[in-house]
Amino acid sequence: MTTTSLHSGPADASVDHDRPQPEVDHQSPPRRSTRSTTGSTRRRRLRLVSVLLLLAITAGLYLWSLSASGYANSFYSAAAQAGSQSWKAFFFGSLDAGNSITVDKPPASLWLMGLSVRIFGLSSWSILVPQALLGVATVGVVYAAIKRVSGHTAGLAAGLITALTPSAALMFRFNNPDALLLFLLVSAGYAVLRATERASAKWLILAGSLVGLGFLTKMLQAFLVLPVFALVYLIAPPTTFRKRLLQLLGALASVIISAGWWVAIVELWPKSSRPYIDGSTNNSVLELVFGYNGLGRLTGNESGQVGGGAGGRPSGMELPAGTEMFGGGGPGSGGGMSGSGTGILRLFESVSGGMISWLIPAALLVMIVALIKIGRAPRTDWARAALIIFGGSMIITGLFFSFMAGIYHDYYTVALAPWIAGTVIIGGTVLWRRRHELVSRLALAVAAAGTSAWAFVLLGESGEQPYQSLRWLVLGTGLLATAGFALVDRLPKAAATAVLALAGVAALTGPASYSVDTVLTPHTGSIVTAGPVSSMGGPGGGMRGGPGGGGMAPTGQSRGRNSPAGQGSAGQAPGGQAMPGGMPGQSQSGSSAGSDGGPGGAAAGGMGGLINGTQVSDQLKSLLNQNADEYTWVAATARAQNAASYQLATEQPVMAIGGFNGTAASPTLTQFKQYVAEGKIHYFISSGSEGQLSGSSSQDSAAQIQSWVPDNFTAKTVSGVTVYDLSGGN
């Protein structure tokens, strides 16, 4: 048996732990009246209804007009389509069913989408609904975790904060791997919490397995929370240190097994019969783990990227006068470019601030004061363990993102959303239950004032209505809550509840408005942002958010938030209609492209095939589908985003020469010539941008193939796109 302290066990929302509780007569069982039984049943039903309402609100937010984003990130959508046609492509995470090359991430998130497409067919809904459902599930797990520590109402509040975080409203409606990764890590945190409660090896092993699956989703990012989880379990479970240590070793084994089985199979599989591993320079998944998707993200020395260093410009790339580059690179990875400068303030600057930072100051403050207040509670203290899990995960993830010198995108900040929500609510609950103490009241008051003041600043960055009006409402409400917290020990229960409500309104109005803007704006391409503000590398950059959410634009100018259908370069929506999301700062249409660029492609947008894909005309689609069954690949073209656009339009395999960044040696010129000789590739589609952004020399595969094809085959133009028929000889 264990002794339960003030915070050492699961909480019940109906109990105020700071007030004396009635003594219990253990000699005789308490009587249970019919009235109390009925009241208890009613409370359970109300709680169930409130939880279902939270999940329904989250589902409505994430599913609303979901198909407006089309295939969203066509890179991953094409890989899901390939996996729905080929189990081999499904296993490896190949971009095409011909298995020429993989995506630059492990395939776990593609498995969900691939199964959905296999069952329901290829559509925007089959691609994006799994992401939205992961968001609903994540909110549910956050509720369950916080409820065990701080009670039902606190759990609802934490779930609502998570759901309304702008970066969450973005990424749970998008098809990057971040949605699955966040669900797995939050579930792992919940499992650690359950394991800590009773020193349960089963729950701890489950937590390790979930983190391992997170590795198969986005590699080493999944391991950021491991030090925090290990620290909590070394300290808090009610058992001996030796047993805790042995159980941690068992959990470590579960991490290694669940993360390593796929890596081992891929490494042992003969390279000649599996797809090339994109993001690596030597066709090795281990290099992908420790380089491009591993330590390179921290140091900036990433092999396989577009250019060097955070904020760097790809070698040989010339930008128009007055423009700057930000974001960039692969979907969820990218090209040596960064949305804001490296440093402790990165998460508060540029577009990242509006996507995640609303409650970070309050979370840090209440966490520190709550830990001090818990003080010398027993080692097994329940609230302290939970606070370290959520607060520690928030801090370590935030610091990594702040100081990573490699590729950084603002949407990475979604990884912080549940940890911030849990920290604010757990710490705030500890202080609220001690509101009779001056320090607790002052901490709550300062947190309310700081949150409303920071929201006032963030809402002012858009320079537009309704945000200019909302900022004053938020500030006024926050100041009222601040005054209320300072005096809350003297207030009756109803008035104290009103103070909490005011604080909640002040804290959530800003992020909720940004989330609504995000939901109402289509998002396509490789770089996406949440909310109405997008910056070009610093706070107050003045760049508007929008469908593309990033890329290249004239510095200091604004771009339209809602490009009308038919004026983007982000690929095509189901049904062939062009989706918004083209290069910001440009108005593109099908008639504006040059002969090599394709409508809205590289020639028109300058970044076609890297950040966004290309539009596919009905004439070109019809050409590619002719005798498609006779070829392994109906076409080959430079870069994965271009290939993905053609593949999604035709639902036939298209080879991506050079992979995502155009730098992968897949295929080599010799291999390409062999494929052509064997009649495996029907057409070569020129993008007009091979080698333009990769900084590669003429000796690289993409450049060699681009030179070889025009010298040996005759070109023809289809809807402004240059095409070579490789099946008819020279």
N, C-alpha and C positions, 0 to 999 in steps of 0.2 A: 504493500500500500504506500501511497505517496501523500505528503501533506500539501494541501492546496492553499496557496497564499492569495494575497489580494488580486494578483493578476496571473495566477499559475494555471488556470484552466479555461476551457471554453466559456465564453460569456453568454449571459442571457440578457436581452435588451431590457427586460422588465426590472432588473436588479440594479440599484444604484450602489456600487461597491464602496462609496465613500460615506454612506450613512449607516448608522447602526442597524443591524438586522435583528429581528425578534429571535429570542432563544427558542430552540426546538426541544420539546420533551421527547427524548429518545426511548422513554419507557413504554409509550403507547403510540400506535400509528395515528397520524392526523386524520380527522374526519374529512370526508370530501362530499360537500353538499351538491345537490343537483344544479344549483345556481352556478357554483364555481366550475363544475364540469362543463356546463353550457357555455360559460364565458371563455373557458380555455379552448373549446372547440371553435368558437367564433373567432378568437384571436388567431388560431392556426389557419383558418380559412382566409382571413383577411391578409395574413402574411403571404399565403400562397398566391392570392390574387395580386398582391403588390409585386411579387417577384415576376409573375407572368406578365404583368403590365410593363415592368422594366424591360423584359426581354422582347415584348411586342414592340415597344417604342424603339428599341435598338434595331430590331429587324426592319421596321418601317423606315428608319433613317438610312440604313445601309442598302436596302433593296429599292428605294425610291428611284424611279427613272434610271435603273441600273444600265439598261441597254444603250443609253445615250453615249456611253464611252466606247461603244463598238467592241473591238477586240482588245481595247486598252493597250497593254504592252504586247504588240504583235509578236515579238520575239518569243515570249513564253507561250502565247496562244498557239503559235505554229508548232512549238514543241509538244504541247498537249494534243494537238491534232495529229501529229506524227505518232505519238504514243497510243492514240486510239486506233491506229491502223496497223501498228507493228509492236508486238510484245518485246521485241529486242530494243526498239527505240524507246519503249516505255521503261524498260529496266535501266538503260544507260542515260536516259534523258536526252536523247538525240533530237536535233532540231528538225530532221527530216526522216521520213520512213525508210529512205534509202540508207540511212545510218552513215552519212559521210562525216558528221561532226556533232558533238554534244553542245548543250548550252554551257555557260561558264559557271554554273552552280550545280550542286548535287541535285538529284531528281525528286526528292520527297514531295515538294509542293506540286510538281508536275504529275505525280501519280494520282493525286486527288482530281486534278483537272482532266487528266487523260481518261480516268474512269468515268467521269461525268460526261465527257464528249462521247465516249464509247457507248454509254447507255442512252443519252438523250440526243445525240447528234451535235454537230458543230454549230454553235451559235454564241452570241454574246452572253446569253443567260447561262448556258452550260459552262462557260469559262468563269464567269464572275460570281454566280450564286454561291459556289463553295467558299469563296473568300468572305462573302457577307455572313454566311452561316458560321464560319470560324470566328468572326467578330462577335456574333451573338453568344457563341459558346465561351469566348474569352470573358465577356462581361459576366456571364453566369458563374464562371470559376472565380472571378474576383469577388463577386457577391458571397459565394460560399466560403471563401477564405476569410474575408473580413467579418462575416457573421459569426464564425467560430470564436473570433477574438473579441470583437467589440459589439456584437449584437445585430439583430435584424435590420434596424433602421440604418445603422452605420454601413452594413453591407450594401443596402440599396444605394446609399450615397456614393460609395466607392465605385459601384457598378455604373452609376449615372455619370460620374466624372470620367471614367474610362471611355464610355460610349461617346461623350461629347468632346473629347480631345480632338482637335482638328486633324492631327496626323493620323489618328485612328479612323476618323470618318473618311479620310483619303485612302488609306492602305487596305481597309476592309472592303473597299469597293474597287480594288485594283488587283491585278494578278501577278504581282511580284511575290517572292517567297516570304516576305515579312509577315504576312497574315498567319501562315501556319507556324512560323518560328515563334511568334508572340504567344499564340495559343499553347504551344508545347512548353515554353518556359514558364508561363504563368501556372499551368497545370503542374509542372515540376515543383514550383514554389509551394503550391497547395499541398502536394504530396509530402514535401519536407516538413511543412507545418503539422500535418497529421502524424508523420513519423516522430516528430519531436514530442508530441503530446504523450505518447505511451512507449517511446523507444521502440517503435515498430520497424523491424528490418524489411518487412514486405513493402511498406509505404516508401521507405528509403530507396529500395531497389527500383520501385516504380519511378521514383523521381530521377534516378540515374538513367533509366531507359528512355524517359521522355527527353532528357537533355541530349542523349545520344541520337535520338530521332531529330532533334533540333540541329545537330551537326549535319545530318543528311539533308537538311533543309537549306542551311546557309553557312555551314562549316564552322570555323573557329569562333564566330560571334556567339554561338550557342554556349560556349564555355565561359563567357564573361561572368556569369552568375555563380559558377562553381565555387570559387573561394568563399563567397558569402554563405552559400548553403552548407559548406563543410564547416565553417566557423560556428554557425548556429548549432549544428548537430554535435560538434565537439563539446559545446558548453551546456546546452539546455535539457536534453532528455533525462528522464528520471531513472538512470541506471549508472553502472560503474563506467569509469573512463575506459577501461580495457574493452568492455562490450561496445561502447560507442565507437571506439577506434576500429574494431573488427567489422562492425556494421558499415562504417564508412568505406572500408576496403572492399566489402562486397558491393556497395553502390558504385565504387569506381570501376569494378569489373563489369558491372552492368552498362556503364557509360561506354567502356571500351568495346564491348561486344555489340551493343546496339548501334554504335557509330562506325565500327571498324569492319563489319562483315561485308558491306557493299564496297568499301575501299579495297579490301583484300581481293574480292572477286574481280574487280576491274583491273587491278594491277597484275593479277595472275593470268587474266584473259589475254590470249595472243593479240598483239597490236594489229596484226594483219587482218583479223576478223572482227574487230570492234571499231566503233567510231573514234575519230580523233578527239582528245579531251581539250576542249576550247579553254582558253585562258592559260594554258601551259605552253612552253616552248619546245618540250620534248615528248609530248603525248603521254604525260604522266599525271595521274590524279594526285599523287603525293606532292608534286610541284604545285599543283593547284591549291592544295590544302595549306602548304606552308609559305607559298609565294603570293600569287595573285589574290587569293581569298584568305590569306593568313597574316603572317607577320608583316608582309608588305603593306598591309593597310595601316599599320601603326608607324612603320619606318618611312613609308613612301617609296621604297624600292620594290615595286611590283613588276614582275616579269609579265609580258603579254598585254600591258596596257597601251593606251594610245600615245601618251606622252609621259613626261616625267614630273613627279612631284605634285603636291596639292597646289592647285591654282595655276599650274603650268599650262603652256600652250603646246599642242602637239607640234612636233618638229616639222618644219616646212610648211606649216599652215599659215596662210595669210588671211587676216580678218579685215573687213572693211574699216575705213577710218571711223573712229568714234565708237567702235564696238568692243565688247569684252566677252570673254568666255566664262561660263560657270557651269557647274554640274558636269555633264558629259559622261562618256563611257557607257559601260554595259548596263543593262537593266538591273538595277540593284548593284551594279559595280560601276564600270565606266571607264573613263580615260584620264586619269591623272589630273582631275580638275575638281574644284571645290566650291561650294556655295558660299562659304564665309571663311574668314581667317582662322588659323589654328590658335587656340588659347582658351583660357578659362571662361571667357564670355561668349564663345561661339554659339552656344545654345540660346543666348539672349539676343544675338545679333541677326541681321538679315532676315530671311524668311523663316529660319528656324525658330526665332522668337515667337512668332505668331502661331507656329505649329505645335509648340510644346511647352513654352516657358511660363505660362500663366500662373501656375501654382508651385513652381519650383522653390521660390523664396519661402513661401509659407510652409512647404513640406520640410525644408531644411530646418527652419526655426522650431516648428512643433516637435520634430524628431529629437533635436538636441535637448530641448527643455523637458520633454516627456522622459527621455532616458535619464536625465538628472533627477527628475521626480521619482522615477521608479527606484533609483538609488541602490540601496543595499538589499533589495528583494532577493529571495532565494535564487540559486543558480537556475532553477527550473521555471523561473517566472515566464508566464505565457505571453503577456503583452510585450515584454522585452524581446523575446525570441521572434515574434511576428514583426515587430518594428525593425529589427535588424535584417530580417529576410527582405522586407519591402524597401526599407530605407537604404540598406547596403547595396541591394541590386540597383536602385536608382542612382546611387553615387558612383559605383564602379562603372556602370554603363555610360553615365553622363560624362565622367572623366575620360573614358576611352574615346568617345565621340569628340570631345573637346580638343584632345591633343593628338588624335590620329593624323599623321602627316600625309597619308595616302589618300585614296579616293574617298570623298565624303559627299553624301547627298542629304539634303534636308529631310527627306522622308525616312531616313534611318531613325529619326527621333521617335517614331512610333514605338520603338522598343522600350521607351521610358514610361509610356502612358499608364499602364496598370501599377507600376511601382510607385509613381508619384501619387496616384489616387489612393493606394493603400497606405502610404506613409502619412499623407494628410489626415486621413480618417482615423487610423489607429492612434497616431500621436495626438490628434485633436480630441479623441474620445478620452484618452488618459487625462488630458488637461481639463476637459469639461467635467469629468467626475471629481476633479479636485478644484472646482471653480470657487470654493470657499477660501482658497489660498490666493494671496495677492499675485504671486509670481505667475500662476497659471492664468489668472484673468488678464494680466498684462500681456502675456505671450499670445493669448487668443486675440486680444485687441490689436497688437502690433501685426499679427499675421493678417487680420482682416484689413487693416489700413494699408499694409504693403501690397496685398493682392489687388485691392481696388486701384491703388495708385499705378501699379505696373500695368493693369488692364487699361487704365486711362491712356497710358503711353502707347501701348500696342494698338488700341483702337484708333488712335489718332494718326497712325502711320498710313492708313489708306487714303486719307484726305477726302473721303466721300461719305455721303449719307447711305444708310442710316447710322454708320459707325460714329460719325461726329456727334450725333445726338445720344447714342448709346453710351459713349464714354462718360458723359456728364451724369447720366442715370446711374451708371455703375459706381462712379466716384461718390455721389451723394448717398446711395444705398450702403456702400462700404463704410462711409464715415458714421452713419447711423448705427451700423452693426458694431463699429469700433467703440462708440460711446456705450452701447448696450453691454458689450463684454466687460467693460471696465466696471460696470455697476451690477452685473448679472447676479451676484450673490445676494443682492437686496431685492431682486425682482420675484414676483410670483411665478408659478410654473408656466402659465400661459404666456406671460411676457418674455420669459427666458426662451421659450420655444420660438417666439416671434423673432428674437435676436438671432437665433440659429438660422431661421428662414431667411432673414435679411442677408446674413453672411453668405448663405448658399446662392442667393440671387446675384449678389455682387461678384461672387467667384465664378459663376457659370455662365453669366450673360455673354461675356466676351468670347470664350471658346465656343459656346453654342452658336453664336452668330457666325463665326468663322466656319464652323462645321456645316451650317445650313448653306453658306455660300459654296462650300466644297461639294456638297451633295448636288446642288443645282448647276454645277459646272462640269461638263464632260472633260475627261482626262485621258489623253492618249500619248503614246511615245515612251521614251526611256526615262525622261526626267519630269517628274510631276511634283506639284506643290499644293498645299492646302491653304485656303483662305484667300482674301482679296488682294494680298500684297506679295509681290515677288521682287527680290533685290538682286543687284548685280555685284554682290561681294561686300556689302556693308550695310549697316543699319540705315533705314530711311532712304534706300536706293531709289525708291519711287517706281519700281517696275511692277506692273500689275500682274496678278496671278491670272491663270487662264487655262484653257484646255491642254495646251502643250506643257505648261508648267515649267518651262525652262528652255535653255538653249542659248541662242545668240540674238542680241537685240541692241539697237542703238542705246548707248548709255544715257540714263536720265530721262528717256522717253517712255511713254506708256504704250502698252499693246492691248488690243481688245480681249476681253475676257471670254466672250462667246463667239468664236468664229463660226459663221454659218456653214452648214453642211456643204461640202463641195469646194471648200477653200482651205483645206489642210493638207498636210503631207504625212499624216500619221498612219497611212494604210487605209483599209476600207472596212466599213461596218458590214455585218451580215446583210446580204441582199445587194451588195455592190455599191452602196452609197458612200461617198467619201466622208470620212469623219473629220471633225475639227481637230486642231492640234498641230498645225504646221509650224514652220519656223517663225517665231515671233518677230515682229518688225517688218514682215513681208505679207503682202496679199498675193496668194497664189491661186491659180486656176489651171484647169487642164490645158488651156491654150497657151500658157506662158512658158512652158518648159521647152528646153532645147531638145535636139534630136537624140542626144545621149542621156538626157536626164530623166525622161519620162515625166508625165504630169505630176508636178509637185515633188519631183524627185531631187536627185543631187544637183542637177544643173540649175534647178529653180531655187532650191532651198539652201544649197551649200553644205548641208549636213545630212542630206538624205542618205539612208542606209546606216547611219551611225546613231543619231538620236531618234529619228523617225524613219518610217518606211516610205513607200511610194504608192501612188494611186495606180490602179490597174484598170485599163479600159476594157470594155466588152469585146472589142476586136482582138486585143492581145490575149485575153482570157480564152477566147474561142480558139485562137491559134495554138496556145499551149495545151489545150485539152484534146487536140487532134491526135489520135492514135496513142494516147497517153499510156495505155496498158503495155505498150511495146517497149517502154523505156524504164530504167530504174529511176532516172530523174528527168522530168519533162523539161527542165532548164537548169542552168547554172548561172550565177551572177555574183558579183562582189558584195560581200558583207551580209551579215545575217538579217538585219532589218529589211533590206531589199528582198532577200530571198523569202523571208517570212510573209511579206505582203503578197508576193506571187503565189506562195503556197496556200495561204488562207483563201485567196480568190479562186484558185483552181481545185483545192483539196487534193493536190498531187505533190509528190516530193520535188523539192527544188534545192539544189546544192548551193550552200553558202561558201563561196571561195574566200578563204582567209578568216573565216569565223566572224565573230562580232566586230572586232576592231580592225579586221583586214590584215592582221599580222601573223595569224596562225599558218603553219606550213601544211595546210589542208585544202585541197590536195597539192602535191608537188606538180610541177609541169610534166614530169614523166608519168605520174599517175593519171593526170588529166588526159594526156595523149592516149594512154591505154584505155581509159573509159570511153573516149571518143571512138577509138578503133574497134572496141567491142560493141559499139552501138548502144551504150548505156545512157548517154546524155543526148537529148533531142536538140535543144537550143542553148545558145549562150546569149544572155541579155546584158548589154553594156550599160553600166550606171554612169559612166563618165566621171567617176570619182575614185577609181582604184588607185591606191597609193597616196591619194591627196591628203588624207588625215593621219595615216599611220606613221609617217616619218620613216617609211621603209625605203630601201634602195631598189634599184631596178633588178636586183638579184632575187628579191622575194617572190614567192610563188604567185601571188595575185598579180604583181606587175608583169611577170614572165608570161602568165596565161593571157593577160590583157594584150600583150604584144603579139603573142603567137596566133591567137584566133583571127584577128583582122588580116594577117599575112597569109592565111590558109583557107579562109572561108569568105563568102560573099555576104555583104551586109544588106539588110532591107529595113525599112522604117515602118513600124506599125504604131499608129496613134502617137507619133513623135518619139517612139522608143526604138533604138537601134538593136536589131536582132540578127543573130547568125544561126543558120540551120546547119548543125553539125552532123546531120545524118546523110547529107547529100554529097560528101566529099568536098574537095577544093573547089 
